[in-house]
Amino acid sequence: MRYQVILFDVDDTLLDFKKTEENALQKTFSQFGLAMGSADYGATYKEISKGLWEDLEKGRITLAELGVERFRRLFKAVQLDVDAEAFGSAYLESLGKEVHLVPGAVELCNSLADCRLVIITNGFASVQTARIAASPLCNSFEHLIISEEVGYKKPDREIFDYAFSQLQWREKASVLMVGDSLTSDIQGGAHYGIDTCWFNPLGKENQTSIQPTYEIRELSELQEIVQKGNVNL
């Protein structure tokens, strides 16, 4: 087998974050008396949130700050008088209750039962832990490495150091990082010296200088890569 340890991102790799986000936003807006809030303000929120997550990767903001700041900026932009901190807390609670799998995730993890599978995610611990625990993947992973808990984030090398330490593993050549984000998952893995697999189901053009070792459109393609190391670029 080419790879013995697989490091998985969560959102939009194994769990469908788009659907999770949409449902959680709708429920939270409704909870605050804004039944049409998701339709009216969802696009603005996503643009703000995307920028803040990029800031998080670059170390410009903390996760705790992001959780409130995204809604503070939203409500300021759309001129709503809503408590951003209270809304942010309610939103996280709603997120943790949404479990939507990416097609093929269960079958893939079952097919990799002979590997050591690890979650490595930039996210809120309560949300990620709850979603994975409530999913059919709950018993698939040896470790859940969540940035909020360990104090490190992707793409920084420290979170990979932490993962290798927890696994008591040294051989980088037998470890594969799998994720949908070029700037977080792929860049982080590449800088650490491990192979990477970019999950790109929509066939997005890579307009960065970041080069994954492999690229796949469907999760089912990963099994052959893990076994044989076949390149699909």
Secondary structure, 3 states (H helix, E strand, C coil): CCCCEEEECCECCCECHHHHHHHHHHHHHHHCCCCCHHHHHHHHHHHHHHHHHHHHHCCCCCHHHHHHHHHHHHHHHCCCCCCHHHHHHHHHHHHCCCCCECCCHHHHHHHCCCCEEEEEECCCHHHHHHHHHCCCCCCCCCEEEEHHHHCCCCCCHHHHHHHHHHHCCCCHHHEEEEECCHHHHHHHHHHHCCEEEEECCCCCCCCCCCCCCEEECCHHHHHHHHHHCCCCC
